[in-house]
Amino acid sequence: MILRTVSSSLLAALALASVPALADPAALYSEHCASCHGENRLGGTGPALIPETLGRMRGPAVEDVIAHGRPATQMPAFAETLRAEDITALAAHLGEPLAEVPEWTEADIDGTREMVADYTPAAAPVFSGDPMNITLVVETGDHHVSVLDGDTFDVLDRFATPFAVHGGPKFSPDGRYVFIMSRDGWVQKYDIWSLHEVGRVRAGLNSRNIAMSHDGKWLAVANYLPMTLTILSTEDLSVAKVIDVIGRDGTASRVSAVYQAPERKSFVLALKDTPEIWEIATDPDAGPYHEGFVHSFEAGMEEALAAEQGLFARRRIMVDEPLDDFFFTPDYANLIGASREGDKGVVVNLIVGRPIAELPLPGMPHLGSGISWMRDGHRVMATPHLKEGVLSVIDIDDWTIVKTIDTKGPGFFLRSHEDSPYVWADVFFGPNKDAMQIIDKETLEIVRTLNPAPGKTVAHTEFTRDGSHALVSIWEDDGAVIVYDAKTFEEVKRLPMRKPSGKYNVWNKITFSDGTSH
């Protein structure tokens, strides 16, 4: 018995000794990843590799990218270099938060700014089509944007973007320039007339979206990491201001989103971690905005706590809980924000600076995709829900639910056009993701369901300038943009694309067209 036991122990020890030790994931990162992604995992030529930037791409998805690389990028495959267990350990390492939240200062931002040396602005468009009917298609499959002529649907240019474009591109008020932001904070400026990149800068480490000022002079970048709002000059992408986002109670907050409020000459911020909404002035004559009680507003009689005024002055609007994902009424007097629980909408009047109504909106409304139109003399808005197969239609005069429309599943995007009688709604989640449902604006009934690519994700509609055609994405790596006649719903053209996501028509965006989310 003793001899058997000793023999078994020796065999076990020998077996363990024959198995190579698991490599240190930090050492693996330093050897294989740091040259592109930075020693501190905050990015270099490659994106930042931290939980805040990886988002939902966790575990097996990260392992897959490490093992097989990423097509049409400089990311190589490591399946032949690293063992499967080392890849798993490395992926887990990338999912661990950094020991300290890094800073990203104005000097850091300016240090990344690169203007394209051979760029010369064209005196007129270098193409023959209508520059106001250009549509940009974001292709997330290989990180490019295609520039479409909105009349012929020819591809005029296809240019590389920073890694993982996030949020909609924003156009200058004249429609000539477009600004594109990536999830890891890079902002790219592109000249549509010249079909040429102008430059780029890294405004944050993990960013959410961008917004254009009413006068086209400033671009705001909403950051999760660091917890700031970066304001850039649209002229040369230089830093105008970096604003630390700290609530009245001292809580630092991520910025969920920043929006343009042109009628108010301001940016409006949704804050993730504190129950406040911020308004940042883009008007040099704005304010003063008072942080505390005011005894008298009479000239020369003002007694108050601290105040801000002028360009980039901040105004706080206190709410009961953090609100995300804003929809604005066309006059920008009111917004609807989603509660954290995702079961209601809170209406905030921006003039008086306080909530004025609540709406029952269970199933996590996606208010940022909401659109509005006139119906029976009333302006209504509609929003999809991310967890329920319904669209909520709301009267924005009295804040009542007009109708809840049952759909084939939860959706993500709505689109229409002022010259179209229909709303186009995708079914982004669930087994019916291949459906595009078309709804009559007056009857609020579904009149047609399209299935252009059975079994594949069909999403995000955009209209041409005149509303005559609707462009729909087949949101797959071997996808396409399908052009439909917006009246007959007949397919006109199919353009192969690499996982096309959002599409953005210049005219519809700069004129804040009815049916386009803002």
DANORGI-V596754 format. One record per pair of residues at least 24 apart in sequence whose ideal C-beta (glycine too) atoms are under 8 Angstrom apart, sorted by the first residue. I is the first residue (numbers start at 1). GAP is how many residues later the second one is. If there is no record, write none. Layout:
BEGIN
i->(I	I)
gap->(GAP	GAP)
END
This chain:
BEGIN
i->(20	22	22	22	23	23	23	25	25	25	25	25	26	28	28	28	28	28	29	29	29	32	32	32	32	33	36	36	40	40	41	41	42	42	43	43	43	45	46	46	46	47	47	47	47	47	48	48	48	49	50	50	50	50	50	50	51	51	51	52	52	52	52	53	53	53	53	53	54	54	55	58	59	59	59	60	62	62	62	63	63	63	66	66	71	71	71	72	72	72	72	72	73	73	73	101	101	102	102	102	103	104	104	104	104	104	104	104	104	105	106	106	108	109	109	109	109	109	109	110	110	110	112	112	112	113	113	113	113	113	113	114	114	114	115	115	115	115	116	116	116	116	119	119	119	119	119	119	120	121	121	121	122	122	122	124	125	125	126	126	126	127	127	129	129	130	131	131	131	131	131	132	132	132	132	133	133	133	133	133	133	134	134	134	134	135	135	135	135	135	135	135	136	136	136	136	136	137	137	137	137	137	137	137	138	138	138	138	138	138	138	138	139	139	139	139	139	140	140	140	140	140	140	141	141	141	141	141	141	142	142	144	145	145	145	146	146	146	147	147	148	148	148	150	150	150	150	151	153	153	153	153	155	156	157	159	159	159	161	162	162	162	166	166	166	167	167	167	167	168	168	168	168	169	169	170	170	170	170	170	170	171	171	171	171	171	172	172	172	172	173	173	173	173	173	174	174	175	175	175	177	178	179	179	179	179	181	181	181	181	182	183	185	185	187	187	187	187	189	189	192	199	199	200	201	201	203	203	203	204	204	208	208	208	208	209	209	210	211	211	211	211	212	213	213	213	213	214	214	214	214	214	214	215	215	217	218	220	220	220	221	222	222	222	222	222	223	223	224	224	224	225	227	227	227	227	227	228	229	229	229	229	229	229	231	231	240	241	243	243	243	245	245	245	247	247	247	247	247	248	248	248	248	248	249	253	256	256	256	257	257	257	257	259	259	259	260	261	261	261	262	262	263	263	263	264	264	268	268	268	268	270	270	270	270	270	270	271	272	272	273	274	275	275	275	275	275	275	276	276	276	276	277	277	277	277	277	277	277	278	278	278	278	279	279	279	279	280	280	280	280	281	281	281	281	281	281	282	282	283	284	284	285	286	286	286	287	287	288	289	289	289	289	291	315	317	317	317	317	318	319	319	319	320	320	323	325	325	325	325	326	326	327	327	327	327	327	327	328	329	329	329	329	330	330	330	330	334	336	336	336	336	337	338	338	338	342	342	345	345	347	356	357	359	359	359	359	360	361	361	362	363	363	363	363	364	365	366	366	366	368	369	369	369	369	370	370	371	371	371	371	371	371	371	371	372	372	373	373	373	373	373	373	375	375	375	376	382	382	383	384	384	384	384	384	384	385	385	386	386	386	389	389	391	391	393	402	403	405	405	405	407	407	408	408	408	408	409	409	412	412	413	413	413	413	414	415	415	415	415	415	415	415	415	416	416	416	416	417	417	417	417	417	417	417	417	418	418	418	418	419	419	419	420	420	420	420	420	422	422	423	424	424	424	426	426	426	426	427	428	428	433	433	433	434	436	436	438	448	450	450	452	452	453	453	459	460	460	460	461	462	462	462	462	462	463	463	463	463	464	465	465	465	465	471	473	473	473	473	473	474	475	475	475)
gap->(63	63	64	67	60	63	66	61	64	65	67	68	67	54	58	61	62	65	61	64	65	46	49	50	58	57	38	39	58	62	53	57	60	163	141	159	162	29	28	29	117	116	117	135	136	137	136	157	158	45	44	47	48	155	156	175	44	45	46	153	154	172	173	130	131	152	153	172	40	41	128	37	32	33	36	31	29	32	33	24	25	28	24	25	70	71	406	69	70	71	72	426	69	70	90	124	125	103	123	124	123	81	98	100	101	119	121	122	124	137	133	136	94	92	93	94	121	130	133	91	128	129	74	89	90	86	87	88	123	124	125	85	86	87	83	84	121	122	80	81	82	83	72	75	77	78	79	80	74	70	72	73	69	71	72	69	67	68	67	68	69	29	68	25	27	335	44	45	61	62	375	43	333	374	375	331	332	333	372	373	374	41	58	371	372	327	329	336	368	369	370	371	33	42	367	368	370	334	336	344	360	363	365	366	27	31	42	362	363	364	365	366	358	359	360	361	362	24	25	358	359	360	361	336	338	356	357	358	359	356	357	354	24	35	45	349	351	354	45	48	323	333	347	314	315	319	355	313	330	339	340	342	340	39	38	31	36	38	27	24	26	38	41	42	43	41	42	43	90	41	334	336	341	333	335	40	41	42	49	90	339	41	333	335	338	339	40	44	62	338	39	41	42	43	337	42	336	331	332	335	57	326	31	33	40	55	26	28	29	40	25	24	36	38	32	34	45	50	45	48	314	37	38	37	31	36	27	29	36	24	26	47	48	49	50	48	49	48	47	48	49	56	48	47	52	54	69	46	47	48	51	52	68	50	67	65	64	38	47	60	37	33	34	35	36	47	31	32	30	31	48	29	25	26	27	28	46	27	26	29	38	40	49	51	49	81	72	71	37	69	71	24	26	33	24	26	27	28	29	26	28	43	68	70	25	69	66	68	69	67	68	69	111	67	69	259	258	67	71	89	70	250	68	69	70	68	86	58	60	67	82	52	53	54	55	56	67	51	50	52	49	48	43	44	45	46	47	48	40	41	42	43	39	40	42	46	58	60	71	36	37	38	39	35	36	38	71	32	33	34	35	29	30	31	32	33	34	29	30	28	26	27	25	24	25	27	26	28	25	24	25	26	27	25	38	31	33	36	37	36	27	29	36	26	35	25	40	41	42	43	41	42	40	41	43	54	56	190	190	43	50	52	67	42	49	182	184	62	31	34	45	58	30	26	27	29	44	45	38	49	52	43	42	33	35	40	42	41	24	31	26	24	25	27	47	24	27	45	46	47	149	43	44	45	148	44	147	43	44	45	52	143	144	145	146	24	142	43	45	50	68	141	142	27	66	67	66	32	41	31	26	27	28	29	30	41	25	26	24	26	43	38	41	34	48	51	42	41	34	39	41	30	39	24	27	29	41	24	26	47	48	46	47	48	104	103	45	46	47	48	55	100	101	102	25	47	98	99	46	50	69	91	96	97	98	99	49	95	96	97	47	48	49	43	47	50	66	95	25	64	92	37	46	48	32	33	34	35	31	29	31	24	25	26	24	25	36	51	41	34	39	30	39	26	27	42	41	42	43	42	40	41	42	43	46	42	45	50	52	41	40	41	42	43	32	24	27	28	29	30	26	24	25	26)
END
